């Protein structure tokens, strides 16, 4: 195990971010010199805090089954090469999860019962970023080829994980992506200050050298028919995500200046990367209201502040979460507590237990909105009398999540759906259409990046078994496995 007294002698410590007034002036990562650089002076002591528990519940909290106590011990001992080996045994892309995952492993950490948990995701990202810096992440092409072909549609974390697993198993894999570059919402939905796109680029280069073929700028269903894919390939894996946004159908919704987050963020990301964007939606000089308090809402807040918004207000219909784990969400469940992302440190106001009732406008554009405080009564939100008010808003961003995959895909292939509108699949991630599989948010519904990667790895096992009769690829989760939530 790591230092037997590490959890007693070292308090939890995380990397310091750059000063707010500095980082809101650019789109670079919020950590000085990058996250791994900021962590370097503290990470060995932080790894030593791991107690190597008899029953490591962090495994239970992580759908990938990461070997967390093992690589914590190896980092403390300075064996970074072996730590990388253990990390890659369960996770294709720890540089993604180490930056973007909310770390359910940490809320399941045994030390977190009565102390601050181990900074697991910081150790994770330190291992992989050091490996990239030391040139120890290399292509792993297959030793032989099966002569079987697989089309993966979608290049988000789930599709990429499945594609890498299937390529390494010896299949010929082509990944279809309708955007001009690979990465899905990681590319154009996640802002640069949260994850610089060089992190994606280096992994795509590795996969290309392994033999995975990427076909960007190809919209399956438009540029190429789904039937053409099913006829041409031995198997097709759908990893298109859950891209239909939840809308807010209230009076005034038709006004200009009200946009879904995934209309706003991709444009901002393209502009930050130096691309030309016509008719860009910008927050400059505007009162911005972000409806929805999740990660996407935080991304919109940070982006709007960097664009020079006059004010930013975040609205959340749920009450403000407590600072500490509530009794109703006991360890090791993932608790709904008050969290502060880097964007929340940078400015703006967060309002809780409020509901937007109407958008008001001038000359066809939104100028303000009406809201009212709400309270929960018998499972429903009820307005609190006398609390209705207006707040200014020349730009409203809807960040209320997603309700399922695009229906055209379901219709074109004749796919069955489950009760929530997601694409139905069996225990091997296979749909009702022969040779067609689904993984990630398209089948699970909107979820976390760590679940997407786990689904991609498990779906690769299903595809490989279908093509070869059996598979040695890992299968970390079943399609029915749900997060460890209260």
C-alpha positions in Angstrom: 0.0 0.0 0.0 1.0 3.6 -0.1 2.4 5.4 3.0 0.5 3.7 5.9 0.3 7.1 7.6 -0.3 9.2 4.5 -4.0 9.8 5.2 -3.1 11.0 8.7 -0.1 13.2 7.8 -1.3 14.8 4.5 -4.5 16.8 4.1 -6.4 16.7 0.8 -4.9 19.2 -1.6 -5.9 20.1 -5.1 -4.1 22.1 -7.8 -4.4 25.9 -7.6 -6.0 27.6 -10.5 -4.8 30.8 -12.2 -6.1 34.1 -10.8 -9.6 34.8 -12.1 -8.8 38.2 -13.6 -6.0 36.5 -15.6 -7.8 33.4 -16.9 -11.0 35.1 -18.1 -8.9 37.0 -20.6 -8.0 33.8 -22.5 -9.3 30.4 -23.4 -6.4 28.3 -22.0 -6.7 25.7 -19.3 -7.4 27.3 -16.0 -4.3 25.8 -14.3 -0.9 27.5 -14.7 1.1 25.5 -17.2 -1.6 22.9 -17.4 -3.2 20.6 -14.9 -0.4 18.1 -14.6 2.2 20.9 -14.1 0.1 22.4 -11.3 -0.3 19.0 -9.6 3.3 17.9 -9.9 4.5 19.4 -6.5 1.7 17.8 -4.5 0.7 14.6 -6.3 3.0 12.1 -4.5 1.7 13.1 -1.1 -1.9 13.0 -2.4 -1.4 9.5 -3.7 0.1 8.4 -0.3 -3.3 9.2 1.3 -4.8 6.1 -0.3 -5.4 3.5 2.5 -5.5 0.5 0.2 -8.8 -0.6 1.8 -9.7 -4.2 2.3 -12.8 -3.5 0.2 -12.0 -0.6 -2.1 -15.3 1.1 -2.7 -13.7 3.4 -5.2 -13.9 0.5 -7.6 -17.6 0.3 -7.0 -18.1 4.0 -7.6 -16.2 3.8 -11.0 -18.0 2.0 -13.8 -14.7 1.4 -15.5 -13.4 -0.6 -12.4 -10.2 1.5 -12.3 -7.5 -0.2 -10.2 -7.3 2.9 -8.1 -5.4 1.7 -4.9 -2.8 0.0 -7.2 -1.9 3.0 -9.2 -2.0 5.3 -6.1 0.6 3.1 -4.5 2.7 3.0 -7.6 2.7 6.8 -7.9 3.8 7.1 -4.3 6.6 4.7 -5.0 7.6 6.7 -8.1 6.9 3.8 -10.5 5.1 5.9 -13.1 5.6 3.4 -15.9 3.8 0.6 -14.1 1.1 3.0 -12.9 0.4 3.9 -16.5 0.1 0.2 -17.3 -2.5 -0.3 -14.6 -4.4 2.8 -15.6 -4.6 1.7 -19.3 -5.9 -1.7 -18.3 -9.3 -0.3 -17.5 -9.5 3.1 -19.2 -8.6 4.0 -22.8 -8.7 7.8 -22.2 -7.8 8.7 -18.6 -6.8 12.2 -19.8 -10.5 12.8 -20.6 -11.9 11.4 -17.4 -9.2 13.0 -15.3 -10.4 16.4 -16.5 -14.1 16.0 -17.2 -15.5 13.3 -14.9 -17.2 14.4 -11.6 -15.4 11.5 -9.9 -18.0 9.2 -8.3 -15.0 7.2 -7.3 -14.0 9.9 -4.8 -17.4 10.1 -3.2 -17.2 6.3 -2.7 -13.7 6.6 -1.2 -13.6 4.9 2.3 -11.5 7.8 3.6 -14.4 10.1 2.7 -16.6 8.5 5.4 -15.2 10.9 8.0 -12.4 12.8 6.2 -11.8 14.4 2.8 -11.4 11.6 0.1 -8.3 11.0 -1.9 -7.9 13.2 -5.0 -8.3 10.2 -7.3 -8.9 12.0 -10.6 -5.9 14.2 -10.0 -3.6 11.2 -9.5 -5.2 9.7 -12.7 -4.5 12.7 -14.9 -1.0 13.1 -13.5 -0.1 9.5 -14.5 -1.4 9.9 -18.1 -0.1 13.5 -18.7 3.4 12.5 -17.4 3.3 9.5 -19.7 2.5 11.7 -22.7 5.2 14.1 -21.7 7.7 11.2 -21.4 6.7 9.8 -24.8 5.5 6.5 -23.1 2.0 6.5 -24.8 2.6 4.8 -28.1 0.4 3.2 -30.8 -0.6 -0.4 -30.1 -1.5 -1.8 -33.5 -3.0 -5.3 -33.7 -0.7 -8.3 -34.3 -3.1 -9.8 -36.8 -6.2 -8.9 -38.7 -9.6 -10.7 -38.6 -10.7 -9.4 -42.0 -13.9 -8.2 -40.3 -15.1 -4.7 -40.7 -16.9 -2.4 -38.3 -18.4 1.1 -38.8 -18.6 3.3 -35.6 -20.9 6.2 -36.1 -20.0 9.0 -33.7 -16.6 10.0 -32.3 -17.4 11.0 -28.8 -15.8 9.1 -25.8 -18.0 6.1 -26.2 -17.4 5.7 -30.0 -13.7 6.3 -29.6 -13.3 3.8 -26.8 -15.1 1.1 -28.8 -13.2 1.9 -31.9 -9.8 1.6 -30.2 -10.8 -1.7 -28.6 -12.1 -3.2 -31.8 -9.0 -2.0 -33.8 -6.7 -3.6 -31.3 -8.7 -6.8 -31.5 -7.8 -6.9 -35.2 -10.9 -5.6 -36.9 -10.9 -2.9 -39.6 -12.7 0.0 -38.0 -14.0 3.2 -39.7 -15.3 6.0 -37.5 -17.8 8.3 -39.1 -18.2 11.9 -37.7 -20.4 14.6 -39.1 -18.3 17.4 -37.7 -15.1 18.5 -39.4 -13.0 17.1 -36.6 -13.1 14.1 -34.3 -14.3 14.3 -30.7 -18.0 14.8 -30.6 -19.2 17.1 -27.8 -15.7 16.9 -26.3 -14.4 18.8 -29.3 -17.1 21.5 -29.7 -19.2 21.2 -26.5 -16.4 21.4 -23.9 -14.7 24.8 -23.7 -10.9 25.1 -24.1 -10.5 26.4 -20.6 -11.9 23.0 -19.3 -10.0 20.8 -21.7 -7.7 22.0 -24.5 -8.3 20.2 -27.7 -4.6 19.1 -28.0 -5.6 16.5 -25.5 -8.0 14.9 -28.0 -5.7 15.4 -31.0 -2.8 13.4 -29.5 -5.1 10.4 -28.8 -6.7 10.6 -32.3 -3.1 10.5 -33.7 -2.4 7.4 -31.7 -5.5 5.7 -32.9 -4.8 6.6 -36.5 -1.3 5.0 -36.2 -3.0 1.9 -34.7 -5.1 1.6 -37.9 -8.4 3.2 -37.0 -9.8 5.2 -40.0 -11.6 8.5 -39.4 -14.1 9.8 -41.9 -15.0 13.4 -40.8 -17.6 15.7 -42.3 -19.8 12.7 -43.2 -23.4 12.8 -41.8 -24.7 9.2 -41.9 -28.3 9.4 -43.0 -27.6 12.3 -45.3 -24.2 12.0 -47.0 -24.4 8.2 -46.8 -27.4 6.1 -46.1 -27.6 3.9 -43.0 -28.4 0.9 -45.2 -25.2 1.5 -47.1 -23.3 1.1 -43.9 -25.1 -2.0 -42.8 -24.6 -3.5 -46.3 -20.9 -2.6 -46.5 -19.7 -3.5 -42.9 -19.9 -6.7 -41.0 -21.2 -4.7 -37.9 -22.3 -1.1 -37.2 -22.0 0.5 -33.8 -24.1 3.6 -33.1 -22.5 6.0 -30.7 -24.3 9.3 -31.7 -25.0 10.4 -28.2 -28.2 12.0 -26.8 -28.4 15.2 -28.9 -32.1 16.2 -28.7 -32.1 19.1 -26.2 -34.9 19.6 -23.7 -36.7 22.8 -24.5 -38.7 25.3 -22.5 -42.0 25.9 -24.1 -43.3 29.0 -22.4 -44.7 32.3 -23.7 -42.1 34.3 -25.6 -39.9 31.2 -26.6 -40.1 32.4 -30.3 -38.1 35.6 -29.5 -34.6 36.0 -30.9 -31.7 35.7 -28.5 -33.0 32.4 -26.9 -30.7 29.5 -27.8 -29.9 26.0 -26.8 -26.4 25.6 -25.1 -25.3 23.5 -28.0 -26.0 26.3 -30.4 -23.9 28.7 -28.4 -20.9 26.6 -27.1 -19.8 25.0 -30.4 -19.6 28.4 -32.1 -17.6 29.8 -29.2 -15.2 26.8 -29.3 -14.7 27.2 -33.0 -13.9 30.9 -32.5 -11.5 30.1 -29.7 -9.7 27.7 -31.9 -9.3 30.4 -34.6 -12.0 29.2 -36.9 -14.3 31.7 -38.7 -17.9 31.6 -37.5 -20.6 33.3 -39.4 -23.4 35.0 -37.4 -21.9 33.9 -34.1 -24.0 34.0 -31.0 -22.0 36.1 -28.6 -22.5 37.3 -25.0 -20.5 40.5 -25.4 -22.1 43.4 -23.5 -25.3 41.5 -22.8 -27.2 40.4 -19.7 -26.9 36.6 -20.0 -29.3 34.2 -18.3 -28.3 30.5 -18.2 -31.2 28.2 -17.4 -29.9 25.0 -15.9 -27.3 24.5 -13.2 -25.3 21.5 -14.4 -21.9 21.2 -16.1 -23.2 22.6 -19.4 -24.6 25.6 -17.6 -21.1 26.1 -16.0 -19.5 25.9 -19.4 -21.9 28.6 -20.7 -21.1 30.8 -17.7 -17.3 30.6 -18.2 -17.7 31.2 -22.0 -20.1 34.2 -21.6 -17.7 35.8 -19.1 -14.8 35.4 -21.5 -16.8 37.0 -24.2 -17.4 40.0 -22.1 -21.0 39.6 -20.8 -22.3 42.5 -18.8 -23.9 40.1 -16.3 -24.4 36.4 -16.0 -27.2 34.8 -14.0 -27.7 31.1 -13.6 -31.2 29.8 -12.8 -31.9 26.3 -11.3 -35.3 25.0 -10.4 -34.0 22.7 -7.7 -33.2 24.1 -4.2 -29.7 25.0 -3.4 -27.9 21.7 -2.4 -26.3 21.4 1.0 -22.6 21.8 1.5 -22.2 18.4 3.0 -23.6 15.0 2.2 -27.3 14.8 3.3 -28.5 11.9 5.4 -30.7 10.7 2.6 -27.7 10.1 0.4 -25.3 8.1 2.6 -21.8 7.0 1.7 -20.8 5.6 -0.8 -23.6 7.0 -3.0 -22.9 10.1 -5.2 -24.3 13.0 -3.2 -26.1 16.0 -4.6 -24.1 18.7 -2.8 -23.2 22.3 -3.6 -20.3 22.3 -6.1 -18.2 25.2 -7.4 -16.7 24.7 -10.9 -13.9 27.0 -12.1 -16.5 29.0 -14.1 -18.5 29.7 -10.9 -15.4 31.3 -9.3 -15.2 33.7 -12.2 -18.4 35.7 -11.7 -22.1 35.7 -12.1 -25.0 35.0 -9.8 -26.6 31.6 -9.0 -30.3 31.5 -8.2 -31.9 28.4 -6.9 -35.5 27.2 -6.5 -36.7 29.5 -9.3 -38.8 28.8 -12.4 -38.9 30.9 -15.6 -42.5 31.6 -16.6 -42.3 33.9 -19.6 -39.8 35.6 -21.9 -40.4 39.2 -22.6 -39.1 41.1 -25.7 -38.6 44.3 -27.6 -38.6 44.5 -31.4 -38.7 40.7 -31.7 -35.7 40.0 -29.4 -35.7 38.9 -25.8 -35.1 41.7 -23.3 -36.0 40.1 -20.0 -37.7 37.1 -18.4 -40.2 36.6 -15.6 -39.4 34.1 -12.9 -40.9 33.0 -9.7 -39.6 31.1 -6.7 -40.9 27.6 -6.3 -41.3 25.0 -3.7 -41.9 21.2 -3.9 -45.4 20.1 -2.9 -46.3 16.4 -3.2 -43.6 15.9 -5.8 -44.4 18.9 -8.0 -43.0 22.4 -8.1 -45.5 25.0 -7.0 -44.9 28.8 -7.3 -44.5 30.8 -4.1 -47.1 33.6 -4.1 -45.7 37.1 -4.3 -42.2 36.1 -5.5 -42.6 36.8 -9.3 -40.1 39.3 -10.7 -38.3 40.2 -13.9 -34.6 40.1 -14.6 -32.9 41.6 -17.7 -31.8 39.2 -20.4 -30.6 39.9 -24.0 -29.2 36.4 -24.3 -30.8 33.3 -22.8 -29.0 29.9 -22.9 -31.0 26.7 -22.3 -29.0 24.1 -20.5 -31.6 21.7 -19.4 -30.1 18.4 -20.6 -31.0 16.1 -23.5 -33.9 13.8 -24.0 -32.6 11.2 -26.4 -30.9 10.4 -29.8 -32.1 12.0 -33.0 -35.3 10.3 -34.1 -34.3 10.1 -37.8 -31.6 7.5 -36.9 -34.2 5.3 -35.2 -36.7 5.7 -38.1 -34.1 5.0 -40.8 -32.9 1.8 -39.3 -36.2 0.7 -37.8 -34.7 0.5 -34.3 -36.7 -0.3 -31.2 -36.6 2.1 -28.3 -37.0 1.8 -24.6 -39.5 3.6 -22.3 -37.3 6.7 -22.3 -36.9 7.0 -26.0 -33.3 5.7 -26.1 -32.3 3.0 -28.5 -33.0 -0.4 -27.0 -30.3 -3.1 -26.8 -29.7 -6.5 -25.3 -27.0 -7.6 -22.8 -24.4 -7.4 -25.6 -25.4 -3.9 -26.7 -27.0 -5.4 -29.8 -30.2 -3.7 -31.2 -33.2 -5.4 -32.8 -31.5 -5.0 -36.2 -29.0 -7.7 -37.0 -25.4 -6.6 -36.8 -26.3 -3.1 -35.4 -25.1 -2.2 -31.9 -25.5 0.9 -29.7 -23.5 2.4 -26.9 -23.1 5.5 -24.9 -25.8 8.1 -24.3 -27.8 7.0 -27.4 -28.7 3.8 -25.5 -28.2 4.8 -21.9 -29.5 8.3 -22.0 -27.6 11.4 -21.0 -24.9 10.4 -18.6 -21.2 10.9 -17.5 -18.1 10.6 -19.7 -16.9 7.7 -17.5 -20.1 5.8 -18.3 -19.6 6.6 -22.0 -16.1 5.1 -22.0 -17.3 2.0 -20.0 -20.1 1.5 -22.5 -17.8 1.8 -25.4 -15.5 -0.8 -24.0 -18.4 -3.2 -23.2 -20.0 -2.7 -26.6 -16.7 -3.5 -28.2 -16.8 -6.9 -26.4 -20.4 -7.4 -27.8 -19.3 -6.6 -31.4 -16.2 -8.7 -31.1 -18.3 -11.7 -29.8 -20.8 -11.2 -32.6 -18.0 -11.2 -35.3 -15.8 -13.9 -33.8 -18.1 -16.1 -31.7 -16.3 -15.1 -28.5 -14.2 -12.2 -27.2 -11.3 -11.6 -24.8 -12.1 -7.9 -24.7 -13.1 -6.6 -21.2 -16.8 -5.9 -20.5 -16.8 -3.6 -17.5 -20.6 -2.9 -17.4 -23.9 -4.4 -18.5 -26.3 -2.1 -20.4 -28.7 -2.3 -17.4 -26.1 -1.2 -14.8 -27.0 2.2 -13.3 -24.9 4.7 -11.4 -24.3 4.5 -7.7 -26.8 7.2 -6.8 -29.1 7.7 -3.8 
